[in-house]
């Protein structure tokens, strides 16, 4: 089976242009959250073609976009992004290329379904976030995954391709969050045809002891 990296390399050219209700729903969610990121340092896990990065860059002080696909990043780099945006290639599971306590917000959109162990992501988010910082996740809803929905695309010959995907339920996110010192603060499940399309969650990092 081709790796997740190989699948997204093949998908990159058509990713932004073919119909994709989940991609579009995620973009809508992140656009709605953008005002909350004004003046902050943001790390975008799984920035891909920069479909959300452009909106973040309009409000954030800085944006670090990281992704495992060089092909997706090549499309992102071709966009007119400001100098406050830095794009970096990483390996799946590798530490993120930024210092401890260096950002205010981490976003992860449509990427955690490809990661088997959520704890790794939450631990790394806790490392890079400043006390009181936020992690926002937006993922295909597990109810849809259990009905067979997952990331997939068709190539020019009409063949379907899908990277490896894992189902994470609400309890899985909560357990991983709490283990790394996050509080679950906000949850949204946008409906489409009577079934949630996305599971959107906002987690706040423990701000630490208050000053006397």
FENFEN-V980057 format. One line per field, one symbol per residue. ss: DSSP state (a for helix, b for strand, c for the rest). psi: psi as a letter, one per 40 degrees, with the letter a starting at -180 (. if undefined). A space follows every 50 residues. Layout:
ss->???
psi->???
This chain:
ss->cccaaaaaaaaaaaccccccaaaaaaaaaaaaaaaaacccbbbbbccccc ccaaaaaaaccbbbbbbccaaaaaaaacccccccbbbbbccccccccccc ccbbbbbbbccaaacccaaaaaaaaaaabbbbbbbbbbbbcaaaaccccc ccbbcccccbbccccccccaaaaaaaaaaccbbbbbbbccbbccbbcbbb bbbbbccccccc
psi->hiiddddddddddededihgdddddddddddddddeeheihhhhhfdbef dddddddddidihhhiiehddddddddeigiieehhhhhiiheiiigiii feidhhihhfdeeehdhddddddddddeiiheiihhihihhddddeeeii hiihadeehhihihiihhiddddddddddefihhdihhghihfehhdihh hhhhiheiiii.
